[in-house]
Amino acid sequence: MIGAYQAVYFEEVAQAVAYCHSLVPHIVPRPGVPRAGDEPAVVWFHVPARSHSSTRHGCYLFVTPAAIAAAERAGLDTPLSGPVTRAALPHDAVLLFGEDVPPTPPRVRANSVAGVRNQAPAPAPALRAADVGA
């Protein structure tokens, strides 16, 4: 999982769309061409909620360093606004490129501890007259 991103602000959503359109060929590898670097190029898109009195129509892209490097290869101007931790990404941001999914816990097998917990307890051994002192 990626720990932090750089925020890139665009005054108009159309500017962000054009930026992403230019970025795609530099992020998505062509068949048979090795990927540049091991770090994933990931881009999230977010349009902040607006109030009725707001006149701003901008949006944000949250990008990894690999996506910034791809933008540099594409010759794109990337106006960085500052770092944003993964935990601080807006909950309604949309993943555009790459993979950024929290790791999933390993699956529990049927005969594991969870399976044992659901079994009925073993019956108590029957008492004999000699055990009770009769």
C-alpha positions in Angstrom: 0.0 0.0 0.0 1.2 3.5 -0.8 1.8 5.7 2.2 1.7 9.2 0.7 0.8 11.1 -2.5 1.4 14.6 -3.9 -1.7 16.7 -4.5 -2.0 18.4 -7.8 -4.7 21.1 -8.1 -6.4 22.1 -11.3 -8.6 25.2 -11.7 -11.0 23.4 -14.0 -11.9 19.7 -14.2 -11.3 19.8 -18.0 -7.7 20.7 -17.3 -7.3 17.6 -15.1 -9.0 15.4 -17.8 -6.6 16.8 -20.5 -3.6 16.1 -18.2 -4.7 12.5 -17.5 -5.3 12.0 -21.3 -1.7 13.1 -22.0 -0.4 11.0 -19.1 -2.0 7.6 -20.0 0.5 6.6 -22.6 3.4 7.2 -20.2 1.7 5.3 -17.3 0.1 2.3 -19.1 2.9 0.1 -20.5 2.6 -1.0 -24.1 2.6 -4.8 -24.6 6.1 -6.2 -24.6 7.7 -3.0 -23.2 9.1 -3.4 -19.6 7.7 -1.1 -17.0 10.0 1.7 -15.9 10.9 1.2 -12.2 9.3 -1.0 -9.6 7.1 1.7 -7.9 3.6 1.8 -9.1 2.2 4.9 -10.9 -1.0 5.6 -9.1 -3.4 8.6 -9.6 -6.6 9.4 -7.6 -9.1 12.0 -8.8 -11.2 14.2 -6.4 -13.7 17.0 -6.9 -14.3 18.7 -3.5 -17.8 19.3 -2.4 -19.0 22.8 -3.2 -21.4 25.0 -1.4 -23.9 27.2 -3.3 -21.7 30.3 -2.6 -18.6 28.7 -4.0 -17.3 29.8 -7.3 -14.4 27.4 -7.6 -14.7 24.6 -10.1 -11.4 22.9 -9.5 -10.3 19.4 -8.6 -7.3 17.4 -7.4 -5.2 14.6 -8.6 -3.3 12.7 -5.9 -0.2 11.2 -7.6 2.7 8.9 -6.6 6.3 9.8 -7.4 6.2 7.3 -10.2 3.2 9.1 -11.8 5.1 12.4 -11.4 8.1 10.8 -13.2 5.7 9.7 -16.0 4.3 13.2 -16.3 7.9 14.6 -16.6 8.6 12.0 -19.3 5.4 13.3 -21.1 6.6 16.9 -20.7 3.6 17.8 -18.6 3.6 20.7 -16.1 2.7 19.2 -12.7 1.8 22.0 -10.3 2.3 20.2 -6.9 0.2 21.5 -4.0 1.8 19.4 -1.2 1.9 15.9 0.3 -1.2 14.0 1.4 -1.0 10.8 3.4 -2.9 7.8 2.2 -5.0 7.9 5.3 -6.0 11.5 4.5 -7.2 10.9 1.0 -10.9 11.9 0.6 -13.2 8.9 1.0 -15.0 9.8 -2.2 -11.8 10.1 -4.3 -11.8 7.9 -7.4 -8.8 5.7 -8.4 -7.9 6.5 -12.0 -4.6 4.6 -12.6 -2.7 1.9 -10.8 -3.5 -0.2 -7.8 -3.8 1.1 -4.3 -5.8 -1.4 -2.3 -5.1 -2.2 1.4 -3.7 -5.6 1.9 -6.3 -8.2 2.6 -5.9 -10.5 5.6 -5.1 -14.1 4.8 -8.2 -16.3 4.5 -9.0 -18.5 7.4 -9.1 -22.2 6.6 -12.1 -24.3 7.7 -10.1 -26.4 10.2 -8.3 -23.4 11.8 -9.0 -21.8 15.1 -12.2 -20.3 13.9 -13.5 -23.7 12.9 -12.5 -25.2 16.2 -14.4 -22.5 18.1 -17.6 -23.6 16.5 -17.4 -27.2 17.5 -19.5 -28.5 20.4 -17.6 -29.2 23.6 -16.7 -32.9 24.3 -19.1 -34.6 26.8 -17.8 -35.0 30.3 -16.7 -38.6 31.2 -19.3 -40.6 33.0 -18.8 -40.9 36.8 -18.3 -44.4 38.3 -19.3 -45.4 41.8 -15.7 -45.8 42.7 -14.9 -42.2 41.7 -17.6 -40.7 44.0 -16.5 -42.7 47.1 -19.7 -44.8 47.5 
